[in-house]
Amino acid sequence: MAKHSSGWVALHKRWLLALLLLLSVSTLIAFFIRSAFDSCDRHPEIVDKWVNSVSGSGSRASPLSFMKSKLVLLVSHELSLSGGPLLLMELAFLLRSVGAEVCWITIQKPPESDEVIYSLDHKMLDRGVQVFSAKGQQALDTALKADLVVLNTAVAGKWLDAVLKENVPRVLPKVLWWIHEMRGHYFKMDYVKHLPLVAGAMIDSHVTAEYWKSRTHERLRIKMPDTHVVHLGNSKELMEVAEDSVAKRVLREHVRESLGVRNEDLLFAIINSVSRGKGQDLFLRSFYESLQLIQEKKLKVPAMHAIIVGSDMTAQTKFESELRNFVMLKKIQDRVHFVNKTLTVAPYLAAIDVLVQNSQDI
Ligand SMILES: *[C@@H]1O[C@H](CO)[C@@H](O)[C@H](O)[C@H]1NC(C)=O
């Protein structure tokens, strides 16, 4: 009897396995059928292929190779050392590396020449990205001719009417809208009224995607287009440093020395463009409270320092002045270090002990 039942269990297991296998194969087939239908539906398949390859596994040699010789227009709201434009620039270089023709326009450019913009423009030109004015005929012609137009951030939506005018409907079906913003003041019709008609939206996290879905519906009564959640990747440069213990040690020593932080001190960091909503104020307040707590309770811990990477006294001056005043007022200038916005964050990551990442998703 025992023998019989164990045989039955084995048989049962085999069936279960076969069933599972069948199920997973059919899910896969359903998935393919669905994406095939999706792509002939309204939006060009290029956007679907695109999003699938960006979000898919990186096992194949070049998942973006289908973009070879395609014309892509990247629309950036600004050109600066902040997250949005830098991510778009990485994308530009990825597309160039598979042989796509890439054009870049920047909507808001300061009238006077700016060192950062100059160097970023040239970085792109050096790598074969064509850079031109967001307002001229060339921008319009390229938008009409392009295989794919990537609008970066919600505020880039204002460019559509301003430049394309009556041609907006011709361009929308090939627009992939990459949205990074989380805060309320971006849910404005001015920015996003064309959102329902673009080929797709790409958003960095599920929480943000949900937020956009409900906010656009509740506040603006508009429907999000097909929305794809594509998490941000790791930079190759960071991974290389992370794997190189000698490089890490050298960078750590160098940065600490330049800040006056000893090897045994505890170094906290927040690395973001300094701006309201990125949470540097909360970071500083908590840091100060911990210092007080340590003092009150006479705790024996290493000396603590905080570093804020992403300072820019030419941009969000009011907010950063508040931060700097707080530091002065609490007399913690020797413990808090501000570092200008920079493209090279690897040295700071190597130098610190704790990275504090704010959550814009709450
Ligand atoms: C940081 O940026 C400010 C302008 O915002 C500039 O005056 C200062 O020299 C910069 N500091 C360093 C160390 O580059």
Ligand as a Chemical Component Dictionary entry (heavy atoms), coordinates in Angstrom:
data_LIG
# 
_chem_comp.id                   LIG 
_chem_comp.type                 NON-POLYMER 
_chem_comp.pdbx_formal_charge   0 
_chem_comp.three_letter_code    LIG 
# 
loop_
_chem_comp_atom.comp_id 
_chem_comp_atom.atom_id 
_chem_comp_atom.alt_atom_id 
_chem_comp_atom.type_symbol 
_chem_comp_atom.charge 
_chem_comp_atom.model_Cartn_x 
_chem_comp_atom.model_Cartn_y 
_chem_comp_atom.model_Cartn_z 
_chem_comp_atom.pdbx_ordinal 
LIG C1 C1 C 0 30.902 75.143 -6.999 1  
LIG O1 O1 O 0 30.029 75.913 -7.761 2  
LIG C2 C2 C 0 30.088 77.307 -7.520 3  
LIG C3 C3 C 0 29.047 77.969 -8.391 4  
LIG O2 O2 O 0 27.798 77.439 -8.172 5  
LIG C4 C4 C 0 31.477 77.848 -7.813 6  
LIG O3 O3 O 0 31.540 79.216 -7.488 7  
LIG C5 C5 C 0 32.485 77.066 -6.999 8  
LIG O4 O4 O 0 33.775 77.478 -7.354 9  
LIG C6 C6 C 0 32.336 75.575 -7.237 10 
LIG N1 N1 N 0 33.234 74.862 -6.360 11 
LIG C7 C7 C 0 34.101 73.977 -6.782 12 
LIG C8 C8 C 0 34.938 73.315 -5.735 13 
LIG O5 O5 O 0 34.221 73.675 -7.945 14 
# 
loop_
_chem_comp_bond.comp_id 
_chem_comp_bond.atom_id_1 
_chem_comp_bond.atom_id_2 
_chem_comp_bond.value_order 
_chem_comp_bond.pdbx_ordinal 
LIG C1 O1 SING 1  
LIG C1 C6 SING 2  
LIG O1 C2 SING 3  
LIG C2 C3 SING 4  
LIG C2 C4 SING 5  
LIG C3 O2 SING 6  
LIG C4 O3 SING 7  
LIG C4 C5 SING 8  
LIG C5 O4 SING 9  
LIG C5 C6 SING 10 
LIG C6 N1 SING 11 
LIG N1 C7 SING 12 
LIG C7 C8 SING 13 
LIG C7 O5 DOUB 14 
# 
